[in-house]
């Protein structure tokens, strides 16, 4: 693709794009002809996922950067790399995220701090860096992947829930702020429920935790990506993905707090 034509093609940068929600969302962007930029940790996974996506979309323009988002200089490096690849970024998806699980004071503090760096600091810095450039380039959209956990106290995963609450609150607040000043940049927060068919349970140390098999709100990565992409195209600023979660969200608003706490405590324990 030559420089003149590439500048006219919509482009999307997805952190954590080579797996899970990021990979499934990539399929939707690929269908619409976007140029895709991925950022993720594992070079081998990036290469394999790129090959898989190219099999479905042979003419897709897809580039990737292997980088550890927990590194403090990662947001600056990602920003600079992005504009080495494209003149204008249409969409930024802050999707990369990790979790931890266990009794708070017994958890590995380094693991929790790494999670905060990825789930909070990187999202903040990338959002902060890209808004001015997107506005200068005529507009764009930033999609921040939060979680159903952002609405609720989450026993044994309180730090994770707090990081996702930050993402949702920041996104909703920024959406209002940007709309109030007629910015050309739009913000969307996506809140998936527990996803049963990704590696998140394993990497977060949550294997066997009931919420991933619960009928109350459990979803799939395919459902999340579909709902998220449709919501993005519909210009929504908040997307709760998964039919069961949307129903459960409204039911929970009328559930007594003591009962909600018992249900959550049961769901966040491992099945025996």
C-alpha positions in Angstrom: 0.0 0.0 0.0 1.5 3.4 -1.0 1.7 6.4 1.2 -1.1 8.3 -0.6 -3.6 5.5 -0.3 -2.7 4.5 3.2 -3.4 8.0 4.5 -7.0 7.6 3.3 -7.6 4.2 5.1 -9.2 4.1 8.5 -6.8 2.6 11.1 -7.2 1.1 14.5 -4.7 0.5 17.3 -5.6 -2.3 19.6 -3.6 -3.1 22.8 -3.8 -6.8 23.5 -5.0 -7.2 20.0 -3.6 -10.7 19.4 -5.9 -12.6 21.8 -9.3 -12.5 23.5 -11.5 -9.5 23.0 -8.8 -7.7 21.0 -8.5 -10.4 18.4 -12.3 -10.8 18.0 -12.7 -7.1 17.7 -10.0 -7.1 15.0 -12.1 -9.4 12.9 -14.9 -6.8 12.9 -12.5 -4.0 12.0 -10.9 -6.1 9.3 -14.4 -6.7 7.7 -14.8 -2.9 7.4 -11.4 -2.5 5.8 -9.4 -0.9 8.6 -5.7 -0.9 8.8 -4.9 -2.8 12.0 -2.1 -2.0 14.5 -1.6 -4.4 17.4 0.4 -4.0 20.6 0.9 -7.0 22.9 3.5 -8.8 25.0 4.3 -12.0 23.2 6.0 -11.9 19.7 5.1 -15.5 18.9 1.4 -14.9 19.7 1.4 -11.7 17.7 2.9 -13.5 14.7 0.6 -16.5 14.9 -2.6 -14.3 15.3 -1.5 -12.1 12.4 -1.2 -15.2 10.3 -4.6 -16.5 11.4 -6.3 -13.1 10.6 -4.5 -12.9 7.2 -5.9 -16.3 6.2 -9.4 -14.8 6.6 -8.6 -11.4 5.2 -5.6 -11.8 2.8 -5.6 -8.1 1.8 -5.5 -6.9 5.3 -2.8 -4.4 6.3 -1.7 -5.4 9.8 1.4 -4.5 11.8 2.3 -5.2 15.4 4.7 -4.1 18.1 5.7 -6.5 20.9 6.0 -4.5 24.1 5.4 -4.9 27.8 2.7 -2.4 28.7 3.8 -2.5 32.3 7.0 -0.7 31.3 6.7 3.0 32.2 8.0 4.1 28.8 5.6 1.8 26.9 2.8 4.5 26.2 5.4 6.9 24.7 6.9 4.2 22.6 3.5 3.0 21.4 2.5 6.5 20.5 5.6 7.2 18.5 5.4 3.8 16.8 1.8 4.4 15.8 2.6 7.5 13.9 5.5 5.9 12.3 3.0 3.5 10.8 0.1 5.8 10.0 -0.5 9.5 9.4 -3.9 9.4 11.2 -5.3 7.0 13.7 -9.1 6.6 13.6 -9.7 4.4 16.6 -7.7 3.5 19.7 -8.9 0.4 21.7 -7.3 0.2 25.1 -8.1 -3.5 25.6 -5.0 -4.9 27.2 -5.6 -5.9 30.8 -4.7 -8.5 33.4 -6.2 -9.6 36.7 -5.1 -11.0 40.1 -7.1 -13.1 42.6 -6.8 -13.9 46.2 -6.9 -12.6 49.8 -5.8 -8.9 49.5 -3.0 -8.8 52.0 -1.6 -12.2 50.9 -1.5 -11.3 47.2 1.8 -10.7 45.5 2.2 -6.9 45.7 4.4 -6.8 42.6 1.7 -8.5 40.6 -1.0 -6.1 41.8 1.2 -3.1 41.0 1.9 -4.5 37.5 -1.8 -4.9 37.0 -2.4 -1.3 38.1 0.3 -0.1 35.7 -1.4 -2.0 32.7 -5.0 -1.5 33.6 -4.9 2.0 34.9 -1.7 3.9 34.1 -1.3 2.7 30.5 -5.0 3.5 29.7 -4.6 6.9 31.2 -1.4 7.8 29.4 -2.5 6.5 26.0 -5.8 8.3 26.2 -4.1 11.4 27.3 -1.6 11.3 24.5 -3.9 10.4 21.7 -6.8 12.9 22.3 -4.8 16.0 21.2 -3.4 14.3 18.1 -6.8 12.9 17.1 -8.4 16.3 17.5 -5.6 17.9 15.4 -6.2 15.3 12.7 -9.9 15.9 12.5 -11.3 13.4 15.0 -11.3 9.8 16.2 -12.6 7.4 18.8 -11.1 5.9 21.9 -12.6 2.7 23.2 -11.6 1.7 26.7 -12.4 -1.9 27.8 -13.7 -1.8 31.4 -15.7 -4.6 33.0 -18.9 -5.6 34.7 -16.7 -5.7 37.8 -16.5 -1.9 37.7 -20.0 -1.7 39.1 -19.6 -4.1 42.1 -17.5 -4.9 45.1 -15.5 -8.0 44.1 -14.2 -10.2 47.0 -10.8 -11.7 46.3 -10.4 -9.4 43.2 -10.9 -6.0 44.7 -7.8 -4.4 43.1 -8.9 -5.7 39.7 -12.4 -4.3 40.2 -10.9 -1.0 41.3 -8.8 -0.7 38.1 -11.9 -1.4 36.0 -13.9 1.2 37.9 -11.2 3.7 37.1 -11.4 2.9 33.4 -15.2 3.3 33.3 -15.4 6.4 35.4 -12.6 8.1 33.4 -14.2 7.1 30.1 -17.7 8.3 31.1 -16.4 11.5 32.5 -14.2 12.2 29.5 -17.1 11.5 27.2 -19.2 14.2 28.8 -16.3 16.6 28.9 -15.5 16.2 25.2 -19.1 16.4 24.1 -19.5 19.6 26.2 -16.7 21.3 24.2 -17.7 19.9 20.9 -14.6 17.8 20.5 -14.2 15.7 17.4 -13.0 12.8 19.6 -15.5 10.4 21.1 -15.0 8.1 24.1 -16.6 4.7 24.5 -16.5 2.4 27.6 -17.2 -1.3 27.1 -18.2 -3.4 30.1 -18.1 -7.1 29.5 -19.3 -9.7 32.1 -17.1 -12.7 33.0 -15.9 -14.3 29.7 -15.8 -18.1 29.7 -13.7 -18.8 26.7 -10.5 -16.8 27.0 -7.2 -17.3 28.8 -8.0 -14.6 31.4 -9.0 -17.1 34.1 -5.6 -18.9 33.8 -3.4 -15.8 33.7 -5.4 -14.1 36.5 -5.2 -17.3 38.7 -9.0 -17.6 38.7 -9.3 -21.1 37.4 -12.5 -22.7 38.9 -14.0 -19.4 40.1 -17.7 -19.8 39.8 -18.4 -16.5 38.1 -16.9 -17.9 34.8 -19.5 -20.7 34.8 -22.4 -18.8 36.4 -25.6 -18.5 34.4 -26.2 -15.0 35.8 -24.1 -12.9 33.5 -21.4 -15.1 31.8 -20.7 -14.3 28.2 -18.3 -15.3 25.4 -15.6 -13.3 23.7 -17.6 -13.5 20.4 -20.7 -11.9 22.0 -18.6 -9.2 23.6 -16.8 -8.2 20.4 -20.1 -8.2 18.4 -21.9 -6.1 21.0 -18.9 -3.7 21.4 -18.5 -3.2 17.6 -22.2 -2.6 17.0 -22.2 -0.1 19.9 -19.1 1.7 18.5 -20.8 2.0 15.1 -23.9 3.3 16.8 -21.8 6.0 18.5 -22.6 4.8 22.1 -20.5 6.1 25.0 -21.2 3.1 27.3 -21.7 -0.5 26.1 -22.7 -3.3 28.5 -22.0 -6.5 26.5 -24.0 -9.7 26.8 -27.8 -10.0 27.1 -27.5 -11.8 30.4 -25.4 -9.1 31.9 -27.7 -6.4 30.7 -30.6 -8.1 32.4 -28.6 -8.9 35.5 -27.5 -5.2 35.7 -31.0 -3.9 35.9 -32.1 -6.6 38.3 -29.2 -5.9 40.6 -30.3 -2.3 40.9 -33.3 -3.5 42.9 -31.5 -6.2 44.8 -31.0 -5.6 48.5 -27.3 -4.9 49.2 -26.9 -7.7 51.8 -28.3 -10.2 49.3 -26.1 -8.9 46.4 -23.0 -9.2 48.7 -23.8 -12.8 49.4 -24.3 -13.7 45.8 -21.0 -12.0 44.8 -19.1 -13.7 47.6 -20.5 -17.1 46.4 -19.7 -16.3 42.8 -16.1 -15.2 43.5 -15.1 -18.4 45.3 -13.8 -21.5 43.5 -16.3 -24.3 42.8 -15.6 -27.3 45.0 
